[in-house]
Amino acid sequence: MSTDTNRRGSDSSRSAASAPASASGSASSSATTTVFGVPANLLATAASLVLIGTFLAVVYDITNVVGRRDQFVLLAAGTLALATVVGWTLRPRYALGLAVLIAGGGFAAYFLALPESQVALLSPERLLADTFALLSGLSALRLLSADVWALAVTPGPVFLAWYLAVRGRIAPAVAVAGSGLGLFVLTTDATGTLTLLGVGAGMAAVGFDGIDRFGSAGGQLDVLTVVLAAMVVLSATVTVLPGAGGSPVIPDEGVAEQPTVEASLVSADDRISIVGSISLSPQVRFEVQSTSPDYWQTATFDRYTGDGWVRTGDTRDYEGGRLAGPEGPSRLVRQTVTPATPLDSMPAAWRPVAVSGAIENETLVTQQGNLRPDRAVEIGETYNVTSAVPQYTAASLRRTGTDYPDEIRERYLALPDSTSDRVRDRAAEITGDAEAPYDKAVAVEEWLEANKEYSLRVSRPDGDIAESFLFEMDAGYCTYYASTMVVLLRSEGVPARFVTGYTTGERVDGDRYVVRGLDSHAWVEVYFEDTGWVRFDPTPAGPRQDAESTTLSDARNEGRPDVDTNETNVESNETEQPTTTANDTETPTENGTETNSTPVDSSAPGPNIDERLGITPTGDGATADDEDDGLVPEMPSRETVFVGLVGLLGVVAGVRRTRLPAHLRFATAAYQRRTDSPADDVFRAYDRLELALERDYRPRRPGETVRAYLDSLSRVGVDERTRQVGRLYERAKYGDGVTRADADEAVAAANAVVRARLPLVRRWAD
């Protein structure tokens, strides 16, 4: 690293690499500060570009999910090019005005692209509420026109940030770009990796800019490295922002170490991220008294992100009366739901059309047609739901056409731009010659049931979940089956969506059901003309029900008090009540009736859950995956290795900054053991002496002789005894040698100088 002695104090003296003043004829009159041979101002500009790049990467990921990815790439490149040109031609006040025009034009285009129904709902209060929602964790993917919004939000901050960086105004550039990235951190759309990279780039830009302005004296590069390392390590290990997803089931106990199916599905608010291995919770959640058994739906998700699902659109207050029902024939199903644990979901059969009870005035309705409470539904706080359940037959569904409404096409046929051709090819292969949407749905459902195994213990794959489940995984559970079926159907032009909720539960009377956490489930709904949404369930029913009943049996054997009610507790009943669940797929018949229930004896003895899921236990209770008996340690993740290396780099820089090696070396110089060679003792004595002088004054410069060095320091207090050690050093190295007495004199002088600077070190006797 090199630095000039004359520091620049204004932008007009910046080099041509970063300041437009050079382009207008003002030449820099001072040398350029470099870091490892690279101009510091160039490094600051490059780091600013990296920060802007992290912001663009987040928006790129959004457009990959919602569409217009290629348009975004062209827009981003054009904005950067425009900012570069403007940076060399326009003064800041004109450029700022241009940035405002660009941002305003983008948002005007966004509002013009909104459907009329959405524009009619806009108001200053609504815009303020939506802005606050984004800042408090609402994902941008939930916006209906997220593709247009992404294109609208990009040009303004990118133009202004890069313009400022080109002008050499690094701190303002970092502030603008950092604010853009910070927005996506708040909306939870920025990944941890991009956040770390952006934070590091912003700190580096400011640090290099400081070195460029004020030089590298005082170890500024070491300080910069330490700060960057600390930011990365802290960001990777400390959660600053609260999670966006709330839990619909508010437990009285601690959080389980392994996530449950319920937590990964029903606990998600407006976004579901598919996880790896999960467990089942046997705890009773609620009871339902219903005129007909059904699946109790809690949420519907329409936007597939590649690694999970997002519910788009907003909610509205339920204002009483009857909600819209299905498009075709239906039958009314009346349910009374009584929570056994606090809930922030409202399970109900599809499609709910009316609500009553204590929660009626605090009920919200999503744009997908689901019910949500505005607060937690407390234990024993009963509510009533009337649902209009669609009626259909296989023949009636097979006769439906494909002239779908525009809203259905836009929402329920969309796939990420990164969806590979082999997924679409596999969809075409599975559906074969099927023409009707119903036949395609049945073909996909049957193929998944026949070709994939059911297991709760899976490793979450990298990349697209559906593609990984199709081509790389042999087994999975409901979220993998349902996600893959939706993607395959959308690839074939069949509208489909991802649905979560609970299966029917355990029948305890003719019309009453006890629903547990292990009944939480994910399935698929397919849209049919003149009928609406129809349920399909590609998850194999037998293995899933086996796992659920075994989990319940194990919990009962352990004596858990929260897994039974008075009706289901085997100890309070002469005979145990069987568990009843609805069929995983509604099977339409020609007369419109359905076969809804299948008895399952949940208490029957049998193999444990590992055996039922195909996992062979070992002697110590480990799974078959642990066959190496611990001889091969588990390798840390790439993220862990990266954070560890950054932390190590920060420690090294901190050690350099504190000059700890020099301090340790000086501490060891407090004592000198005599040898048989007087010359070696003199050399060692002088080295110790020079360490002390270096600490108090300055190090000896390259090429500077010992005599010249000591002479220069004599002006600031070096005494004659110290200079005598220098003369003995020269005599031992260049003259006729030294005697033992000379060596003792040199050692004694070095001892006096060194130990005087270590007052806490014991003064050993010679």
N, C-alpha and C positions, 0 to 999 in steps of 0.2 A: 504494500500500500504506500502511496506517495501523496504528499500534500504541498500546496503552495504556501508561501509565507504571507502573501497579501490576500486577505479574504474579501470577497465581494459582498456588498451590502444592498444591492438593488437588482431588480430584474433586468435592467438595461445592460448589465455586465455579464449576463449569462452567455454561455457558449452557443454556437449555432445548432447544437444538437437538441436544445430544448427551448430556446427563446426566439420569438419572431423578431426581436429587436435587431438581431444580427442580420436578418433578411432585409431590414430597412437601412442597412449601412452602418450600424453601430457595431464596431468591432470590440471584442473582449480584450481587455488589457491585462488580464492575469491568467495564470496557468490553470488548467483544469484539474480538479481533485479526482483522483482515481481510487478504485477499490479493486485490488488484485489486477490492476492494469486496465480496468474498464471504467470509463468516466462515470462518476457517481450520479450525475444528472440523467445520463442515459439509463442507468439502472433504476432510478426513481420513476422515470417515464414508463419503462418496461413493467415495473411492478404495478403501476397504476393500470396499465392495460390488462394485466392478469386479473386485477380486482374487477374491472369492467367485464372481463370474460366470464367470471363466476356468475355475475348477474345475468349475463346473456345465456349462460348454460342452464340456469334455472328456467328461464323463459323458453329455451329450446325444449327442455323436457316437457313443459306444459303443452307446447304446440305439438309435440310428438304424440301426446295423448289425445288432444282435442282437435287436431288438424291444423293445416296451414303451415306446416313445418318448413317447406321449401320457400314459401313467401317470407317467413320470418328470417331465414338465412339471408335472403337477398336484401331485406329491409335493414338488417343489422350491418351487413357489409356496406351498403350505401350510406347509412348514417355515419359510420366510422370514416368513410372516405370524405363525406361532406365536412365533417368536423375537422379533418386534417387540413383540407383546403381553406376553410374559414379561419382556422387557427393561424394561418400565415397571412391572411388578407384583411380580416375585420378586427376592429377594436372590441374589447369586452362588452361595452354597453350595447353595441349593435348585435353582437353574437347572443347576448342574453335575451334580447327581444326576439331574435330568430328562434331561440330555444323555447320560449313561451309560445310562440306561434305553432311550432312543431308539436309540442305537448297538447295544446288546445285542439289542434286539428285532429290529432289521434283520438282523443276522447270524444270529440264530436262524431267521428266516424263510428265509434263504439255505440254511442246512444242511438245513432241512426240505424244501426244494425239490429237493435233489440226488437223483438216482436211487439206489435201494437199493444197486446195485452199486458206486457211488462212495462212499456212506456207509460201506460195509463196509471200504473201504480206508483210511478216516481213522484217524489216530493222532496223538498229540502230535508224534512225530518227523516225520510226513508234513506236518502243518500248519506246523511250523517250516520244513521244506524248501520248501514252497510259498510261504510268506511271504518267505523269502530269495530265491526265484526271482523273485517280483514285484519285489523291491527291486533285483535285479541285471539287470533287463531283460526279464523275461517279460511279454509284453503281456497285459492283462486280457482281450483278445478271445480268448485261448486257453482261458479258463475255459469249461467245458462249459455251466454255467448263468450265463453272463455277464450275461444280462438281469436275473436276480434279484439277482446280486451288485451290479450297478450301483444297483439300487433300495435295496439294503441299506447300501451304503457312503455314500450321499448324505446322509441326514438328520442323522447325528451331527455331523460337522464343520461342516456348513452352519448348523445350529441354534446351536452353540456360538460359532462365529465371528461370526455376525450379532448374537447376543445381546450379546457383548462389545463390538461396534462401537456398538450402540445405547446401551450403558451408558457409552460414552466411553473404554473400555479398548482403545485402538487397537492398541498393540503386541501384547498377547496375541491380539487378533483376527487380526492379520496373521500371527502365528506359527501359529495353528490353520489358517487358510485356506491359508497358504503351504505347510504340511506336506501338506495334501491335494493341492495342485497338484504339489508335489515328488514325491509318490508316482507320479503319472502321467508326470512327466518321467522317472523311473527306469524305468517300465514301457514307455517310448517311445510311449505313447498320446497325450501332449500334443504338439501341433504346435509348431514354432518360433515361429509368430506368437503363439499363445496363451501360450506361455512368456514371450516378451518382454513381452507386455501384462501378464501377471500380475506379473512382476518389477517392471516400472515402476509398476504400481498399488500394490504393497506398499511400495516405496520412497517413493512419493508420500504414502501414508497416514501413514507414520512421520514424514516430513518436515513435512507440514502439522500433524501433532499436535505436533511440536516447536515449530513457529512459534506454535501456539495456546498452548502452555504457557510459552514463554520469550520470545516476541516475535520480530519480524523484524529486530531490530537486528543489525548485523554482516554483512549480506548473506546471511542464511540461505536466502532464496529462490534466490539465485544458486548457492549451494553445493548445494542440493537439485537444481537443474536440471543442474548439472555431473555429479553422481553418477548421476542417472537416465540422462542421455545416455551416460555411460561404460558403465553396465550394459547398455543396449540395444546399443551398438556392439560391446562385447566379446562379448555373448551371440550376436550375429549373425555374428561373424567367428571365434570360437574355439570349437572342439568340446571340451566339458568331459568328457562321458561317452563311453565307448567304444561303438562300434556294436554292435547286438545280434546281427547276423548274422555268423556265421563263414563261412569259405570252405572248401568241401569239397576244393578243389584248392589246395594250398599251394604257390605258385609260388616258384621260385628267383630270379626276376627281379623288377623293380619292377612296380607296378600300371599297367596301360595307361590312357591318358588317356580313351579311350572305353570304356564298359562292354561286355563281351561278352555274348552270349546266355547262355553258361554261367554267368557271374558273376551275372546277374540272375535266373537260374532255380535252378540246382543249388547255387549258393553261398548262397542264402537258407536260413536255418535253419528257423524256424517261421513266417516271414512273408515274403511277396513283395510288393514295391511295383513296379508296372509303370512302366517308364521310357520314355524317348523313343528316339532313335537309338542303335543298338548295332552291334557288329561281330562277326565270327566268328573264333574261335581255331582254327588248324589243328594245334595241338600234340596229340600222342598222349597220351591219358589212361590208358587201360587196354586190355587184351586179354581177350577172352572166348572160351573153348572151350565150345561149347554143342551139345546134341543137336538143337537147332532154333533158327533165327534168330527174334529177337523184339525188342520194345522193352525197354530196360533201365531199369526204373522206379526212381526214387530217393525221391520224396515225393509225398504226396497232400494236397490242401488242400480243406477243406470250407466255410469261412466266407468269404464274399465281402464286402469292405468298401467297394466302390465304386471304390477306387483300387488294389486288390491283393487278396491272399489270405492267410488265416491257417489254420494247422493247429491245431485244438482238441484238448484232452485231453492226457494225459500218456503217457509211455513206460514199459515194463516190461522187466525183464531177460529175455533169452532163456535158458531153463533146460534147453535140450536137448529132444530128442524132436521130435514133429511138431506144427506149428502148424495152426490151422484152415484148411481149403481152401475153394474156392468151393462154392456151394450146389448146383450142378448137376454134370453130367459134366465130367471134366477129363482131361488127359494130363500125364504127368510130363516136365519138361524139366530136365536137369541141366546146370549151368554151373560153370565154373571161371574166376574173375576174377583177373587179375594186374595190379596197378596199375603204370603207367609213371611216374606222379607221385603224391605223397602225396594220399590222398583222405579226406574225413570223411563220405562217403556210401557206401552199399553197393548199387550198381546190380544189379538182378536182374529177371528176367521175373516178371510178375504171374501167380499169386500165390505168393510164397515160403512154403514150409512147413517147411524144414529148413536148417540152416547147420552147416558144419564147417570146420575150419582153425584157423590161429593166432588169428583174431579171434573164434572161437566164444564164448568165455567173456566177451567184452567187447562183445557184440551186444545192442542194444536193439530192441524191437518197438513201433511206434507203434499207437495205437488204430485207425488206418486200415489196418494190416496191412503197413506197410513196414518194412524193416530199416534200422537206423542203428548205426554203430560208436560205442562209448563213447570212442574215441580215434582218431587218424588212422591209416588203414591205410597202412603204409609201402610204398615201392617194392619190388616183388618179393614182397610178403607176400601169398601166394595164399590165397583162401578159396573154398569150394564152397557153392553154393546149389542146392537142389532146389525147383522151382516146380511147382505144380499149375495149368496153364494151362487156363482154361475152354474147353469144347467146346460148340458150338451151331451152329445153322443159322439162316438168315433166317426160315424158316417157324417154327422153335421160338421165336425171339424175338418174332415177330409174334403168337404165341398167348398170350403172358404177360399177366397181369392187372395191376391197379393197387392191389391190397390190400397196400400196403407196410407193413412193421413201423414202429412208432412212432418208433424211433430213426432210421430212414431218413428218415421224413417230417420230423422235427424238424431234422435236420442238413443234409439234402441238397435240401430244397425252400425253405429260408430265403433271403430277399432283404432288403436294407436297406429300411427304411420309406420312404426317399426315392425308391425306384424309381418312375419316372414311368409314367403310364398309356400313353404312346405306345410305350414298350418292350413292354408287355404287348399292346398292339394290334398291333405289328409281329410279335410272336411268333405271335399268332393268325392273322395274315395269311399268314405263311410256312408254317405247318403246315396251313392250309386245312382240308380235310375229313378229314385224317388222324385216326384214332381211336386206333390202337395206339401205345404209347410208341415202339416201334421205328420205325414210319413217321414219327413226329414227329421223331425223332432224325435219320433219313436226310434228311428235308426240310430241316431246319436246316443240316445239314452241307453238302448240295449247294447251298443258297442262298448260304452264306458263300463257298464255293469259286467260285461263278459271279459274285458281285456285288462282291467285294473283291479288290484287287490285293495282291500280296506285295511288301513293301519293308522293308528294315532301317532306312531313314532316314525317321523320322517325328518330328513334334513331339508331345510328350506333352500330351494335352488336359487342360483343367481340368474338374473335375467327374467324373461317373461314366464309367468307361472304356468299359463296354459300350454305354451310350447314345451316347457320343461316336463310337465306332466304327460304330455303326449309322447315325447321322444326319449326322455331320459329317466323317468321314474316308473317304477313298477307298482307302487302303492301310494295311497294318500287317504285323506278323509274328506268330509263333505265339501269344504271350501274349494278343494282342488277339483273334485268332480263337477260341482256346479259352475265354477269359473270356466272350466274347459268346455263344458257343454254350451254355455252362452257364447263363447268365442267361436266355436265351430258353427253354431247356428247363424250367428251374424255373418260369418264368412260366406254362408250359403244364402244370404239375403233374407233370413227369417228373424224378425224382431224378438229379442229375448232379453231378460234382465235377471239379476242376482237378488235373491230374497233370503232374509234371515228371520228366525223366530224359534218356535218350539213345536215338536211333534205333539200328538194328542196327550200323552202321559198315561198314568195308570187309572183305569176305571175303578171307582170305589162304590158306585151305585149305578142305577140305570142311566142317569144323566149327569153324573159328577165325575171329575177327573182331577187327579193330583199330578202336578207338573213339577219336575225337578230340573236342576241345572243340567244334568246329563241328557235331558230331552232337547236341549238347544240344538239347532240344526240350520243348514243352508240348503236351498234348493233353487229351482229355476222356474220362471214363469215365461210362457210363450204367448205372443199376441196373435189372436185370430179375429178376422173380420166378423162383425155381427155377433161376437161372443165376448171379446175382451181378453183378459189374461187368464191363462190356464196353467195349473201347476204340473210340473214334471220333476221327478226326483231320480237322478242317475246314480246316487250312492247305493251300493248293494245293501238291501234291508237286513238280510240274515246276519252278517258279521257285525253290522252296527248295533243291532238289537242284542246280540250276544255280549258285546262289550259293555253295553249299558246295564244289562241285567246282572252281569258278573260284578261290575262296580258296585251296584246296589247291594248285592249279597255280601260282598266283602265289608261294606260299610255297616251293614246290620250285624255281621259277625263281630265287628269291632265295638259294637255297642254305641254307635253314634246316635245322639238324641234328635238330630235335625233332619233325618232322612225319612221319617214316617210321620203320619198323622194318626189320630185315633182309629180311623178306618183302615189304614194300611199297616199299622203296627201288628206284626204276627203274634206278639205276646198278649195283646188285648183282644184277639179274635181266635175263635176255635179253629178256623181254617184260614189260610192265607189267601188274600185277594190277588188274582192274577193281574199283571200289567197289560193294559190294552193300548195299542197305538194304531193310528190311522195308517192305511197303506201308503207306502212311499210315493206311489203315483196313483192319482185318481184314474180309475179304469172306467171310462164311459161305457155305458151299455146302450142298446138300441132304445130302451124305454126311458133313458135319462136318469136311472138310479145308479148308485155307486156302492161298491163294497168298501166299507170304511174302516173296519177294525180287524185286528188279528191278535188273539191272546198270546201272551208271552209270560211264562212262569218265571218271575224274576228271582225267586228264592230257591229254585231247584239246584241241587249240588252239581258241581261240574268243575272243569278246569279253571284256573285263575285267568285273569285278563291277559297276561303275557302269552299264555298258551293259546288262548282264543285268537289273539292277534298274530299268531305265527312267530312269536319270539321265544327262543329257547333259553331258559334261565341257566345260569352257571351256579356253581356251588356257593359262591358268596353273594348271590342275589343279583349279579350283574347280568346284562343282556348278552346276546350272542355277539354283539358288536365288540365286546370286550375280550375276545378270545386270546389276545396277546398277553394276558395276565399282567398288564401294566409295564411290559418290557419296552414297549415303544411309547414314549411320552407324546401327549397330544401337542401338536405344534400350535403356537399362537397365531392369531389371525393376522392378516396383512396390516389391518388398521392398528393392531396392538404393536406390531413391529415398527411401523412408521412412527407412532407416538413415542415409543421407546427410543428410537434413534434420534428424534428431535430433542427429547429430553436429555439424552446423553450429549448432544451437541451443545445444548444450553449449559450443561454442567461444565463442559470443557471451556466454553467461553467465559463462564463465571470464574473458573479457576484462573484463567489467563488474566481476567480483569482484576482480580484480587491479588495477583502475583503470588499465589500460594506456594508454587514451587520455589520461588526465590526466598520466601519466608522460611520454608522448611529447610532449604539449603543453608540459610544463615543461622538457623537454630542449631543445626548440626555442627556449625563452625565454632561453637562455644568451647569445644575441647579439642585439643590436638595431641595425638599420641606420637611420641618421639620414635624415630626409626634409627637404623644404623648409619643412615646417610645424612650428613649435615646439609648437603645441597638440597635433598628432597624436603627436609624440614623447613628450609628457608623458602622454597617454592610454595609449600603448603601454607606457611605463615603469611606470605604476601597475598596469596589467593584469598585467605580469610580477611585480610586487611582490606583488600579491594572490594569485597562484598559489603563491608561496613561503609566504605566511602561511596559506593554506588547507591546505597540506601539513603545516605544523608545528602549527597550532592548529585553526582551524575555518573553514568558508566563511562568507562574508557572507550573512546571512539576507535573505529577500525583504523589501523596504521599509526595510531598515537603511541609513542614510546612511554615506558613507565616513568622516566624522568620528566618528560614533558607533561604527563598527566598529573604527577604529584606537584610539579612547579605551578601548574595552573590552579590547583586547589589550595596552594599555600596562601593565596590571597583571601580565602574564606575560612581559614582556621586550621589547616593541617600543620601539626607541630613537627619539630625537628626529629623526634623519635620515629615518627611515621616515615619521614623521608629517609631515615637511616635504614629502615627495612627495605626501602626501594633500592638503595645503593647496594645492600647485601644481596638483593635479588639479581642485580646486574652483574655483580662480581661472581656469583655462583653460576650464572648462565653464560656470561661472556668473558669473565676474567680468569684469574688463576685459582678460583675456588674459595671455599669458606671453611673455617674451623668449627669444632663443636661449640666453642664459646660464642662464635658468631651466630650459629644456629639457635643457641639458647636465648641470645639477646633478641633475635627476630621473633621467636615464639612468644617470649614474655611481652614484647611490644604488641603483637597481634592479640594476645589474651586480654591485655588491658583495654584495647580499643573495642574488641568485639563484646566482651562481657559488660563493659560500661553501657552498651546499648541493649543488654538483656538483663534488666534489674531483677527479674523474677527467677532467673536461672541461678542455680547454686554455683557459687564460686569454688570450683574444685581446686584443690592445691596441685601445684605442678608435681 
